[in-house]
Amino acid sequence: MPTALTTPTLFPILTRDALLAFQFSSWYPRFSSLSIKSTIIRPLSQEFREYLDSDGVFVPEGAEDVSVAFTEALVDPQDNEEDEGESRRQFAFPDIDAKIREMVSQYGAVFPKLNFSSPRDAAWILPASSPLKCTSPADVYLLLKSSDYVQHDISPEYVFDGCEDQSSGLDGYDLELVLRKWYPVDRSRELRCFVRQEVLLGISQRDPNYYDFWNESETQSKVLEAVKTYWESNIKGKWEKTGGNYTFDFLLTRDLSKGHIIDFNPYAPRTDPVLFTYEELHDRLLAHANGPQDPELRVVDSPGHPAAIRNAPAHQHNMVPLEAFTMSSGRNVEEFADLLREEIQKTMDEN
Ligand SMILES: Nc1ncnc2c1ncn2[C@@H]1O[C@H](COP(=O)(O)OP(=O)(O)OP(=O)(O)O)[C@@H](O)[C@H]1O
């Protein structure tokens, strides 16, 4: 008997299995030739999880060879012991240190992330010219420890948030550390693309800043065509586990004719719809039912676009590190971050 056609809901149902399909280790083997070279360390031990979960920003023993950019921001373990009046639990991960060193020597530098998230909220720790570029185990550990986003990947409340069945805690979930080859990514060429029921609905500029080139109609048609063609030949039909519901992040080549996959994320509220709202994407899906439509490309179309304005403080934030490091001497990361926030606030007040 044919099933009755029902109007799709705003979001597809997210099962635990569907969510796990977006872990790096689940999708990368299938798409590795289309994405950035990466190595996965998995499963990480319970001790590593406890290290990430522990208070304070510090590196495990044996991983102290910190790159210059971090030196000033490091917590002195002695200071902290005195402050807290008790000794901190010691951790050591020699095998992980060795793997990080091996990948740094193979790739030149690494970009770290866990199953789903990168520590991009901690990018301010490193010079803005090379965000999240790690050249030592200590760089990797300090970024992971300084990031709230990474904490989401170890939190039982967050990992399966929004899934149909949240009763089984973190069962069936193994923590992983991903080391990707670091590239000087040009953020202006990054896109986030939204696919629902295997229909490419929308393509959004990912960086919220205004760029002239995005507002040329020739560029827009070229990019629309390039993304559609790429998606149809390389991605479409390969997400059956999620019912064809997903988003993909795409980095265009310099000539805007092709690109590389950066990441996949669930088509779910936890994934930032960037310049769309999920309601707008849903309307496009409903319209598609009346006849195929081309995806819509959205870009920041003026310097006064709300996305560009919203981004301004964060952007200023990203520009401070080098001067800020000179004033960080003798402070731990939290004190340093507080100081930095005060400086940013002052700059914003002055402007
Ligand atoms: N290998 C890399 N080298 C340098 N920069 C990178 C690399 N991979 C990603 N980036 C930059 O970091 C940003 C975040 O990367 P990614 O999407 O993997 O992290 P995420 O935490 O999953 O982000 P989101 O939650 O928005 O999906 C990218 O938009 C890109 O600018």
The ligand as a Gaussian input file, in Angstrom:
#p B3LYP/6-31G(d) Opt

LIG

0 1
 N       43.039000      21.708000       8.232000
 C       42.787000      22.975000       8.516000
 N       43.776000      23.892000       8.555000
 C       43.517000      25.173000       8.875000
 N       42.289000      25.656000       9.156000
 C       41.259000      24.780000       9.120000
 C       41.451000      23.401000       8.803000
 N       40.247000      22.785000       8.862000
 C       39.356000      23.721000       9.189000
 N       39.949000      24.930000       9.339000
 C       39.294000      26.211000       9.699000
 O       38.625000      26.045000      10.927000
 C       37.221000      26.282000      10.784000
 C       36.455000      25.282000      11.618000
 O       36.738000      23.972000      11.159000
 P       35.701000      22.791000      11.329000
 O       34.464000      23.054000      10.537000
 O       36.397000      21.503000      11.046000
 O       35.407000      22.928000      12.893000
 P       34.040000      22.714000      13.646000
 O       34.341000      22.883000      15.080000
 O       33.435000      21.422000      13.199000
 O       33.167000      23.942000      13.155000
 P       31.570000      23.957000      13.038000
 O       31.035000      23.617000      14.379000
 O       31.243000      25.345000      12.583000
 O       31.268000      22.901000      11.996000
 C       36.969000      26.134000       9.289000
 O       35.893000      26.964000       8.930000
 C       38.260000      26.585000       8.678000
 O       38.294000      28.004000       8.536000

